[in-house]
Amino acid sequence: MEVETINHNGNATDSRESSVERELNDEVKAVELNGSSGSPKGVNGHIKKPLPVGDGHDRIKRKAKRLIHRQNSRESNGLAGAAVPNGSAANYIVPHRRWKNSRRSRNGYGRGLPKKGGAGRKGVWGLPGSEAFEEVYEDEHDPNYDSETNDRNIELREVIPEITPEEFFKLAEPIILEYYEHGDAHEVAMSLDEILTGPLRPYVTSVVVEISMDHKDSQREMTSVLISDLYGRVITGKDIEKGFEILLGNLPDLTLDTPEAPTISGNFLARAVADDCIPPKFVVDPKKYEEQNEYAQIALRRADTLLHMKQGWAHLDNVWGMGGPLRPVNTITKQMGLLLREYMSSRDVQEAHRCLRALEVPHFHHELVYEGVVLTLESLSQTNEEAMCELLKSLDQACLVLPAGMEQGFLRVFDDMADIVLDVPLAYIILDRFVERCNRAGFLTDKILNNMPSRGRKRFVSEGDGGHIKPPTIPIRD
């Protein structure tokens, strides 16, 4: 491309300049003079004709692009003033059709490309992963920016919200119920430490006692042991005293669900005094009776009575009785005999079920079946046979006595028939009739029926045989 020169009047001096370049220069002059890039008039005010369309049109576009590149290179080399009439590059305005699709930067910096790292400009997604640091990179020009909440001098600390007594009861209940299964007080102490705060420590005693009221005496014994183990580790003596005060205040509501709640609370109070968890003055203080409600007064009197009994402190270790397998076998057998005799007189099946559950000896239920069958054989009454058959059937349907326990009880009777028949001569006849009745009820297995004993014909012996039964064959002497 030849270098063009322009004089002070703005006319081209090179005769070899192409017509396209002259037209472009005329358009630039028109823009500078009129102040508008969209004016179609030339220098002399005449309307310009449109460029021809055809094969020459592509050639004209290529030449125009080369002219643009040449002007850009001149600007970068400081020669832009030579192409402007006044010699100032600041007054130069690029025509609209030439700069509207240009990728060059509008402010004169950069090439119009995205930022390094792909962050982009305003209105784009930003650098990948920047959403994780949204709070770190905060824009002060953001309309939602709050200078007070974004103060850099704020110190952040971990705040654990305090739970209410109702929420603590819901969290502690599964811990206590699990303790009734494994009996590990250390595990309970660790679990309570995770959820306990200072104001909730007095509620530990009241919560564990309230939960134990819905369970048996064996679980209440475990609860007393738990209170003694938590003393000094999780709760203090003052916490236990406040816990019992909360419990005494809740007795009117607890009595609605558990009528014996005052008596149970009195036993827990006496046991806590015997375990040195609370001082005796907590129970014997006369001011306590005046301040408490009527149910709390019953509990305090119960605890005072247990503490002032002769050698009462020595017996408070067994205030809940000897639970389940801790009791002697003779004691359990005697209680089962009383249970069966009471049932024979009252015929109350549900009461018999309740008493059997209270014994808490599921491994020893075969003794109940044995005692029941022997009692039926000794009664010599078909009415008692029907009642006992009904009881055994209900125990089997309620799964209180498992099939293995039922089978073991009948087999024990079969093994002792030789001794039973000495007291009851008709024992075999009654047993045969009772087993047939139970078989019709549908709770006896085939093993029991196959092992059913049958007494053979009685053999008569002479007086000189010494009471021995004669052998079937007599050996022949030589």
C-alpha positions in Angstrom: 0.0 0.0 0.0 1.4 3.3 -1.0 1.8 6.0 1.6 -0.7 8.9 1.2 0.0 12.5 2.1 -2.5 15.2 2.8 -1.9 18.9 2.6 -3.4 21.6 4.9 -6.5 22.0 2.7 -7.3 18.3 3.2 -7.0 17.3 -0.6 -5.1 14.2 -1.7 -1.9 14.8 -3.8 -1.2 11.3 -4.9 -2.8 10.7 -8.3 -2.5 7.0 -8.0 -4.8 6.9 -5.0 -7.7 4.6 -5.5 -11.3 5.8 -5.7 -12.3 3.8 -2.7 -9.7 5.5 -0.5 -10.8 8.9 -1.8 -14.4 8.0 -0.8 -13.4 6.9 2.6 -11.4 10.1 3.2 -14.3 12.2 2.0 -16.5 10.3 4.6 -14.0 11.0 7.4 -14.0 14.6 6.5 -17.8 14.7 6.5 -17.8 13.2 10.0 -15.3 15.8 11.3 -17.2 18.7 9.7 -20.8 17.7 10.5 -20.2 16.0 13.8 -22.3 13.0 12.7 -21.1 9.6 11.5 -24.4 8.8 9.9 -24.4 11.7 7.4 -24.5 10.4 3.8 -23.3 13.8 2.3 -19.9 14.5 1.0 -17.7 17.5 1.4 -19.5 19.6 -1.2 -22.9 18.7 0.2 -23.8 16.3 -2.7 -25.5 12.9 -1.9 -23.2 10.0 -2.4 -24.2 7.2 -4.6 -24.2 3.7 -3.1 -21.3 1.4 -4.0 -21.9 -1.1 -6.8 -22.9 -4.6 -5.9 -21.2 -7.5 -7.6 -17.7 -9.0 -7.9 -16.1 -5.6 -7.4 -17.9 -5.3 -4.0 -15.8 -7.9 -2.4 -12.7 -6.3 -3.7 -13.8 -3.0 -2.3 -14.4 -4.5 1.2 -10.9 -6.1 1.2 -9.3 -2.7 0.3 -11.3 -1.0 3.0 -10.1 -3.5 5.6 -6.5 -2.9 4.6 -7.0 0.8 5.0 -8.3 0.3 8.5 -5.3 -1.9 9.4 -3.0 0.8 8.0 -4.6 3.5 10.0 -4.4 1.4 13.2 -0.7 0.8 12.6 -0.2 4.6 12.2 -1.9 5.3 15.4 0.3 2.9 17.3 3.4 4.5 15.7 2.4 8.1 16.5 1.6 9.0 12.9 -2.1 9.4 13.3 -1.8 13.2 13.2 -0.7 13.1 9.6 -4.1 11.7 8.5 -6.1 14.4 10.3 -6.5 17.9 9.0 -5.7 19.6 12.3 -2.9 17.1 13.1 -4.5 16.0 16.4 -5.3 12.3 17.0 -7.7 13.1 19.8 -10.2 14.6 17.4 -10.3 11.6 15.2 -13.6 9.7 15.1 -13.9 6.3 13.5 -17.0 5.9 11.3 -19.9 4.0 12.8 -19.8 1.1 10.4 -16.2 0.6 11.1 -16.1 0.6 14.9 -19.5 -0.8 15.9 -18.4 -4.4 15.4 -14.8 -3.8 16.5 -13.4 -6.0 19.3 -11.0 -3.4 20.5 -11.4 -2.0 23.9 -13.6 1.1 24.2 -11.4 2.8 26.9 -8.2 2.3 25.0 -6.8 -0.4 27.2 -6.5 -4.1 26.3 -7.7 -6.0 23.4 -11.3 -6.6 24.5 -10.6 -10.2 25.6 -11.8 -11.9 28.8 -9.7 -11.5 31.9 -7.1 -14.1 32.7 -8.5 -17.1 34.6 -11.9 -16.8 32.9 -13.5 -14.5 35.5 -15.1 -12.4 32.8 -16.6 -8.9 33.3 -19.7 -7.4 34.9 -22.8 -9.6 34.6 -21.0 -12.9 34.1 -20.7 -15.9 36.4 -17.2 -15.1 37.5 -14.2 -17.3 38.3 -15.1 -21.0 38.8 -15.2 -21.8 42.5 -15.7 -18.2 43.5 -19.1 -18.9 44.9 -17.5 -20.7 47.8 -15.7 -17.5 48.8 -18.7 -15.2 48.3 -18.5 -14.0 51.9 -14.8 -13.3 51.6 -15.0 -11.3 48.4 -17.7 -8.8 49.1 -18.3 -5.9 46.8 -18.8 -2.6 48.6 -20.7 -1.2 45.6 -23.3 -4.0 45.8 -26.8 -2.6 46.7 -27.2 -5.3 49.2 -23.9 -4.6 50.9 -24.3 -3.8 54.6 -21.3 -2.2 56.3 -22.5 -3.0 59.8 -22.9 -6.7 59.3 -19.6 -7.0 57.3 -17.4 -5.4 59.9 -14.0 -7.0 59.9 -13.6 -6.5 63.7 -16.3 -9.0 64.6 -15.1 -12.1 66.5 -17.0 -15.3 65.7 -17.6 -17.8 68.4 -19.4 -21.1 68.6 -22.8 -20.8 70.3 -24.6 -23.9 71.4 -28.3 -23.2 71.9 -29.7 -24.3 75.3 -32.4 -26.9 75.2 -35.6 -26.8 77.2 -36.5 -29.4 79.9 -39.1 -31.0 77.5 -36.4 -31.4 74.8 -34.0 -32.8 77.4 -36.6 -35.4 78.4 -36.9 -36.6 74.8 -33.1 -36.8 74.4 -32.6 -38.6 77.7 -35.4 -41.2 77.4 -33.7 -43.4 74.8 -30.4 -43.2 76.8 -32.2 -44.5 79.9 -34.1 -47.2 78.0 -30.9 -48.4 76.5 -29.3 -48.5 80.0 -32.1 -50.9 81.1 -30.8 -53.3 78.4 -27.0 -53.2 78.9 -26.8 -51.8 82.5 -23.6 -49.7 81.8 -23.8 -46.6 83.9 -20.5 -45.3 82.5 -22.0 -45.2 79.0 -25.0 -43.2 80.4 -22.7 -40.7 82.0 -20.8 -40.1 78.7 -24.1 -39.7 76.8 -25.5 -37.2 79.3 -22.3 -35.1 79.3 -22.8 -34.5 75.6 -26.3 -33.0 75.9 -26.1 -31.5 79.5 -25.7 -27.9 80.3 -25.6 -26.2 83.8 -29.3 -25.3 84.2 -30.4 -28.8 83.1 -28.4 -30.9 85.6 -31.1 -30.9 88.3 -33.5 -32.4 85.8 -31.5 -35.6 85.5 -32.8 -37.1 88.7 -36.4 -36.2 88.0 -36.3 -37.5 84.4 -34.8 -40.9 85.3 -37.3 -41.4 88.1 -40.3 -40.5 85.9 -39.1 -42.9 83.3 -38.7 -45.8 85.8 -42.3 -45.3 87.0 -43.5 -47.0 83.8 -41.3 -50.0 84.3 -40.9 -52.9 86.8 -39.1 -53.1 90.1 -35.9 -54.4 88.5 -35.6 -51.3 86.3 -36.3 -49.1 89.4 -33.5 -50.9 91.2 -31.2 -50.1 88.2 -32.4 -46.5 88.3 -31.4 -46.2 92.0 -28.0 -47.6 91.2 -27.7 -45.1 88.2 -28.4 -42.1 90.5 -25.7 -43.4 92.9 -23.2 -43.8 90.1 -23.9 -40.4 88.5 -23.4 -38.7 91.9 -20.0 -36.9 91.8 -19.5 -37.5 88.1 -22.3 -35.8 86.3 -24.5 -34.3 89.0 -23.8 -33.1 92.6 -25.8 -33.5 95.8 -27.4 -30.1 95.3 -28.5 -31.2 91.8 -30.1 -34.4 93.2 -32.0 -32.4 95.9 -33.3 -30.0 93.3 -34.2 -32.9 91.1 -36.3 -34.5 93.9 -38.0 -31.1 94.5 -39.0 -31.0 90.8 -40.2 -34.6 91.1 -42.3 -33.8 94.2 -43.8 -30.8 92.4 -44.8 -33.0 89.4 -46.5 -35.7 91.5 -50.1 -34.5 91.0 -49.6 -35.0 87.2 -47.7 -38.2 87.5 -50.4 -39.7 89.8 -52.9 -39.5 86.9 -50.9 -42.1 84.9 -49.2 -44.0 87.8 -51.5 -44.1 90.9 -48.6 -45.5 93.1 -46.3 -42.6 92.1 -46.1 -41.1 95.7 -45.0 -44.5 97.1 -42.4 -45.0 94.4 -41.0 -41.5 95.0 -40.8 -42.2 98.7 -38.8 -45.4 98.0 -36.4 -43.5 95.7 -35.9 -40.8 98.4 -35.1 -43.3 101.1 -32.8 -45.2 98.8 -31.0 -41.9 97.9 -30.5 -41.2 101.6 -29.1 -44.7 102.2 -26.7 -44.3 99.3 -25.4 -41.0 100.8 -26.6 -39.0 97.7 -28.7 -36.5 99.8 -28.6 -35.7 103.5 -31.4 -37.2 105.8 -32.6 -33.7 106.7 -34.1 -33.4 103.2 -36.7 -36.0 104.3 -37.2 -35.3 108.0 -37.3 -31.5 107.7 -40.8 -30.4 108.9 -40.8 -27.4 106.6 -40.9 -29.7 103.6 -44.4 -31.0 104.6 -45.8 -27.5 104.8 -44.5 -26.3 101.5 -45.4 -29.4 99.4 -48.7 -30.7 98.0 -50.6 -33.7 99.4 -49.0 -36.2 97.1 -45.5 -35.0 98.0 -46.4 -35.2 101.7 -47.3 -38.9 101.2 -43.9 -39.5 99.5 -42.0 -37.8 102.3 -43.8 -39.7 105.0 -43.1 -42.9 103.1 -39.4 -42.1 103.0 -39.4 -41.1 106.7 -41.0 -44.3 107.7 -38.5 -46.4 105.8 -35.6 -44.6 107.3 -36.9 -44.9 110.9 -37.7 -48.6 110.8 -35.7 -50.9 113.0 -32.6 -51.7 111.0 -34.3 -49.9 108.1 -31.1 -48.6 106.5 -29.8 -52.2 106.2 -32.9 -53.3 104.3 -33.1 -50.3 102.0 -30.7 -52.0 99.6 -33.6 -54.4 98.8 -36.3 -51.7 98.9 -37.3 -52.8 95.4 -37.0 -56.5 96.2 -34.8 -59.1 94.8 -35.6 -58.9 91.1 -35.8 -61.9 88.8 -33.0 -64.4 88.8 -31.5 -63.0 92.0 -34.2 -64.6 94.1 -33.8 -68.2 95.3 -35.5 -71.0 93.4 -37.6 -72.0 96.4 -39.0 -68.5 96.6 -39.9 -68.5 92.9 -41.5 -71.9 93.2 -43.6 -70.8 96.2 -44.8 -67.7 94.4 -45.8 -69.7 91.3 -47.8 -72.1 93.6 -49.6 -69.1 95.1 -50.3 -67.7 91.6 -51.9 -71.0 90.5 -54.0 -71.4 93.6 -55.3 -67.8 93.3 -56.2 -68.5 89.7 -58.1 -71.7 90.6 -60.2 -69.7 93.0 -60.7 -66.5 90.9 -60.4 -67.8 87.3 -58.9 -64.4 86.4 -56.6 -65.1 83.4 -55.4 -61.5 83.1 -54.4 -61.3 86.7 -52.4 -64.5 86.3 -50.6 -63.0 83.3 -49.7 -59.9 85.3 -48.4 -61.8 88.2 -46.3 -64.0 85.9 -44.8 -61.0 84.2 -44.0 -59.4 87.6 -41.9 -62.5 88.5 -39.5 -61.6 85.7 -38.2 -65.2 85.2 -38.9 -66.1 81.6 -36.3 -68.8 81.8 -38.2 -70.5 84.7 -41.7 -70.6 83.2 -41.5 -74.4 82.7 -41.8 -74.6 86.5 -45.3 -73.0 86.2 -46.4 -75.6 83.7 -45.1 -78.4 85.9 -46.8 -77.1 89.0 -50.0 -76.5 87.1 -50.2 -80.1 85.7 -49.4 -81.6 89.1 -52.0 -79.4 90.8 -54.5 -80.7 88.2 -53.7 -84.3 88.9 -54.1 -83.8 92.6 -57.4 -82.0 92.3 -59.3 -85.0 90.8 -61.8 -82.6 89.2 -62.7 -82.1 85.6 -63.6 -78.5 86.3 -60.1 -77.8 87.4 -58.8 -79.6 84.3 -60.8 -77.3 82.1 -59.6 -74.2 84.0 -55.9 -75.3 83.8 -56.2 -76.1 80.1 -57.6 -72.6 79.5 -54.8 -71.0 81.4 -52.0 -72.9 79.6 -53.7 -72.1 76.2 -53.8 -68.4 77.1 -50.2 -68.4 78.2 -49.2 -70.0 74.9 -51.2 -67.5 72.8 -49.8 -64.5 74.7 -46.2 -65.9 74.2 -45.6 -65.7 77.9 -44.7 -69.4 77.9 -42.7 -70.5 74.9 -43.2 -73.9 73.2 -39.9 -75.0 74.6 -41.0 -74.2 78.2 -44.4 -75.9 77.7 -42.7 -79.0 76.4 -40.1 -79.0 79.2 -42.9 -78.7 81.9 -44.9 -81.7 80.5 -41.8 -83.9 80.1 -40.9 -83.2 83.8 -44.3 -84.4 84.8 -43.9 -87.6 82.7 -40.5 -88.3 84.4 -42.0 -87.9 87.9 -45.1 -90.0 87.3 -43.7 -92.9 89.3 -43.6 -90.7 92.4 -46.9 -88.9 91.7 -48.9 -92.1 91.3 -48.0 -93.1 94.9 -50.0 -90.2 96.2 -52.6 -90.1 93.4 -53.4 -93.7 92.2 -55.5 -92.4 89.3 -52.8 -90.1 88.1 -52.3 -92.0 84.8 -56.0 -91.9 83.9 -56.3 -88.2 84.8 -53.0 -87.3 82.9 -54.2 -89.2 79.8 -57.5 -87.3 79.8 -55.8 -83.9 80.5 -53.2 -84.4 77.7 -56.0 -85.3 75.3 -57.9 -82.1 76.3 -54.8 -79.9 75.8 -54.2 -81.6 72.4 -57.6 -80.6 71.2 -56.9 -77.0 72.4 -54.0 -77.0 70.0 -50.9 -76.0 72.0 -49.2 -79.3 72.5 -46.4 -80.5 70.2 -46.0 -84.0 68.7 -43.0 -84.7 71.0 -45.2 -84.4 74.1 -47.8 -86.8 72.6 -45.1 -89.4 71.6 -43.6 -89.3 75.1 -46.9 -89.8 76.8 -46.3 -92.6 79.5 -48.7 -95.6 79.8 -48.9 -97.8 82.8 -48.8 -101.6 81.9 -50.7 -104.4 83.6 -49.8 -105.0 87.2 -47.8 -108.1 87.9 -48.6 -110.2 91.0 -45.8 -111.7 93.0 -45.7 -114.2 95.8 -44.9 -113.3 99.4 -41.5 -115.1 99.3 -40.1 -113.1 96.4 -39.3 -110.1 98.7 -41.5 -107.7 96.7 -39.5 -108.2 93.4 -41.2 -108.7 90.1 -40.6 -112.2 88.7 -38.6 -112.4 85.5 -40.4 -113.6 82.4 -38.2 -116.8 82.3 -36.9 -118.9 85.2 -33.4 -120.3 84.7 -33.1 -124.1 85.0 -30.7 -125.3 87.5 -28.4 -128.3 86.9 
